[in-house]
Amino acid sequence: MAILECKDLTKYYDRTLGLDHLSLQLEPGRIVGLLGPNGSGKTTLLKIANGLLTPSSGQLLIDGKAPGPDTRRLVSYLPERTYLSDWMTVVQLLDFFCDFYPDFDREAAEHMLTALEISPTQRIKQMSKGTREKVQLILVMSRRTRLYLLDEPIGGVDPATRDYIIHTILTNFHPDSTLLISTHLIADVERILDDVVFISRGQLVLHQSVDQIRQERGCSVDDLFREVFRYAE
Ligand SMILES: Nc1ncnc2c1ncn2[C@@H]1O[C@H](COP(=O)(O)OP(=O)(O)OP(=O)(O)O)[C@@H](O)[C@H]1O
């Protein structure tokens, strides 16, 4: 069964169309890039999957169930904007995640924090934007869940840290889990992707494996994206 399935998923914000009859299935064990120009509906899709927005019509199912209390334990979500209370220290956040999520692997999180030289006593509000992003991603990736939804996880971090984070995602990733990652930094992440989903104006444009793109089209995902979404000159 698909871990995430959209059937004719449509979302209106008043009169603005966020998603337009999007149908999609993600299979277990895949790392999937959710790619599209600004305003194409990526965040809207991830918010619906996490139960933060409800569809206007159509359905989104997580392991066959509508997002809600039953699906929360299956999904680890990194939102677009930080949601961490900024007075908290790293240790307090680790305690919080341990209490809140029985699947949280504290040891793995501590290991990554040490590797990135993030002090356990530092408060969120004292951190740079990039460090805050790193902490948040570490917390989200240290849960042992079936579906990870990451909305722009590496936008604010430097290239060396990006490499470390991408490596971390891979080493922490259980082969039966699924990861859906929305990003504009395609060249940085494409080597870890199994599949890509291109969306534009809320509609599905392409859902294909990266191997197929390379073999059949003879180009990288980054090249294909630039070609598909090129503006007329
Ligand atoms: N709260 C909102 N109210 C009204 N319109 C919204 C709202 N949130 C998103 N939209 C609209 O829905 C569409 C999809 O937006 P969404 O944020 O999902 O795109 P995105 O692909 O994540 O964009 P980006 O790459 O810029 O982050 C856009 O036209 C956007 O303007």
The ligand as a Gaussian input file, in Angstrom:
#p B3LYP/6-31G(d) Opt

LIG

0 1
 N       -2.407000      31.322000       3.532000
 C       -2.569000      31.521000       2.237000
 N       -3.531000      32.382000       1.781000
 C       -3.738000      32.586000       0.461000
 N       -3.012000      31.990000      -0.518000
 C       -2.042000      31.140000      -0.127000
 C       -1.763000      30.879000       1.251000
 N       -0.743000      29.981000       1.328000
 C       -0.394000      29.713000       0.044000
 N       -1.163000      30.407000      -0.822000
 C       -1.098000      30.345000      -2.300000
 O       -1.169000      28.977000      -2.691000
 C       -0.256000      28.726000      -3.759000
 C        0.693000      27.625000      -3.350000
 O        1.524000      28.115000      -2.302000
 P        2.595000      27.198000      -1.557000
 O        3.108000      27.976000      -0.383000
 O        2.010000      25.867000      -1.275000
 O        3.738000      27.070000      -2.677000
 P        5.242000      26.524000      -2.597000
 O        5.415000      25.640000      -3.777000
 O        5.510000      25.934000      -1.257000
 O        6.080000      27.865000      -2.799000
 P        7.609000      28.268000      -2.406000
 O        8.513000      27.449000      -3.268000
 O        7.668000      29.718000      -2.767000
 O        7.774000      28.027000      -0.934000
 C        0.407000      30.074000      -4.084000
 O       -0.313000      30.669000      -5.133000
 C        0.245000      30.860000      -2.808000
 O        0.202000      32.245000      -3.067000

